[in-house]
């Protein structure tokens, strides 16, 4: 242990086989960057609220704004971020645009996140 009580590795490659095996499975830097950017989107409580609302039901901007007690332009801005990150999709019905979660992956991420926080 070092002076801060942290464990210290005395070997440069103590477990070279493990290091090599894990290194072979590591995604490219670009993929890891994209993953980090995706998780940044989840770092905003307003976007999480919107995703949670859409977890429950497809909704239009007006309904989301009313439900979250926010103005429509703020909701539209956050929906744009969520669309760019491919977390929500939309469909038109006349002049109304309805938003929903993009796919089952988003539902799984939210569900597992809620389970984790509830533990």
PyMOL commands that set and color helices and strands:
alter all, ss='L'
color gray80, all
select helices_A, chain A and resi 16-25+29-41+45-56+61-68+72-84+104-118
alter helices_A, ss='H'
color red, helices_A
select strands_A, chain A and resi 59-60+88-93+96-101
alter strands_A, ss='S'
color yellow, strands_A
deselect
rebuild
show_as cartoon
